[in-house]
Amino acid sequence: MARRIIKLAEKKSGIENALVLLPALPPGKTIEESAAELFSKLRIGARRNGRGILYIYSAKENLLKIEVSYALEGDITDLFSHQMEEAAKTYMLSEVPQDFISELIITTNLRGMGPKSDAEPMTRPNWLNAEFLSGGAGAIVHAYNRTLQDYTRAIQHLPDAQLSEFRPSTDASTTVQRYLLSLALGVGDPRLPLLTEGSRIFRAVVPRDEAQQRRISKFFQAAAPYRLLYANDLALVVPQPGKSNLPIVLRRGTDGLWYIDEPKAWTYFHRFEDDVNFFMKYSDNPFLPRLRALRMPHMEGAIYGDHQGTPERPAYPFALAQAVKALEDRLRAAPNDAANYAALGDLYLFEMNWITKAIAWYEKAEALAPNELQYRWRLMDLYLNDSRADKMLAELKFLSEHLPNDSQTRAWYEYYKKEYDFGD
C-alpha cells in the first residue's frame, strides 16, 4: 500500500520518491553507504528536475536513512531527516509500521514543497519509555509477538502523569470537548481516563506522537461545527463534509459515563487516501439512516453492504482479559468450530483495532471453513488495512469467483488487480 501513498505524494509534491525495505544491510556496508549507492544507482530525482527522496530501512538493525537530492536540502534539512530516522526506531517496531511509513512519506514530501510547510517531524511519544519499547528485555522486540497481557502490564508501569482533567462525563458533549482538548495539547497517553479500555490498548499498539495528535486536532477544528448524533449506547461526532476526518465515536457505559471509543472510528468507518470524506463500512451501522438524512457524502450505502457486519457490542465497561479468556476457553472446548476463532478475531478488531491479532484468528477460522464468505470478506478488509496487498487481492479474487452475479465485487477485483499489478 506504500506504493499508493508514494503515487499520491508524488502527484501533489512533484518529487520522485523511492522506498527500499531490506531484511538486513549488505555485509560490511553502513546504512549511509547503502543509501548513497542506491540513490546514485537508481538516479532518484532525475525524472523530476533533480527533486528526489530515498527512504531505506533495514529491519535487522532497525535503521532508517533518508537521502535527498541537492535541490531539496534547503527544505528537507539534516535535522529534520535525523529526527525522522530516530522516530523510526520506535515506530518501525510497532504493530503497524506501515502507518509510520505513510506518515514519513507524506510529511517529508510536505517539507519538500517549500518553507511555508509547517509539517513537523515525528518523534517518540513522551509517554513511551525504553522499557515499553523493549518489553523489559533491553533488546529490539517487534510488537508482533506481544500479547494483551504484555501491553496491559506495560501501560500499568508507565511513569505517573497528570490526566485527571480528561475524565469521562455523563454528558457526551463534555467528554468530546475534553477529548478534543487532549488532542490539541498533543496528549497521546493511553491512560487517558475518558478512553475505553480497548482504546488504551489501541494507543499502545499504534503509538502516536504529540505532533500527530495536534494535527488531528487541527483537522477537527477546521471541520467545525460538528453534529452530535445518538444511537442506543453510541454517540457520533460528525465533522463537516469536505474535511479530512473520521468521525469520533463515543460509548455510554453502564455507569452512565460517556467514553471515547477510538477503535470504533477505524472499524465502523473508512477514509480512502484520495478522498477527504469518510465512508460507512457496514450496512448495520446504526448511524447510517441519520447520516443519509443529513446528506453526508458517500452515504448511499456501505462499502461492504450486507456481505459482513459488526458484532454485537457487550455492555461497557467489561474486562478485556476476561473476555479473551472466555473465548479461548471456548476454543479449547471446541477446537474445530470456526465461529469461535472468528469471534475472537472480532473482539481484537472491534474493541482494540488490533489488526495483526484479528488477522491471525480469522486466518484460523478461514482454514476451518474456507467456503464461509463472511470470513473472506473480513480478511479482505483486514489485509487491506494491514497493507498486505497480495493477500487482500487473493481474497477478493476468491470472492469474485464465488459471487458471479455480484458486479461490484468483480469490479473491485479488476480495479485492485490493475492497481497493484499482481497476476493470476
Secondary structure, 3 states (H helix, E strand, C coil): CHHHHHHHHHHHHCCEEEEEEECCCCCCCCHHHHHHHHHHHHCCCHHHCCCEEEEEEECCCCEEEEEECHHHCCCCCHHHHHHHHHHHHHHCCCCCHHHHHHHHHHHHHHHHCCCCCCCCCCCCCCCCCHHHHHCCCCCCCCHHHCCHHHHHHHHHCCCCCCCHHHCCECCHHHHHHHHHHHHHCCCCCCCCCCECHHHHHHHHHCCCCHHHHHHHHHHHHHCCCCEEEEECCEEEEECCCCCCCCCEEEEECCCCCEEECHHHHHHHEECCCCCCCCEECCCCCCCHHHHHHCCCCCCCCCCCCCCCCCCCCCCCCCCHHHHHHHHHHHHHHCCCCHHHHHHHHHHHHHHHCCHHHHHHHHHHHHHHCCCCHHHHHHHHHHHHHCCCHHHHHHHHHHHHHHCCCCHHHHHHHHHHHHHHCCCC
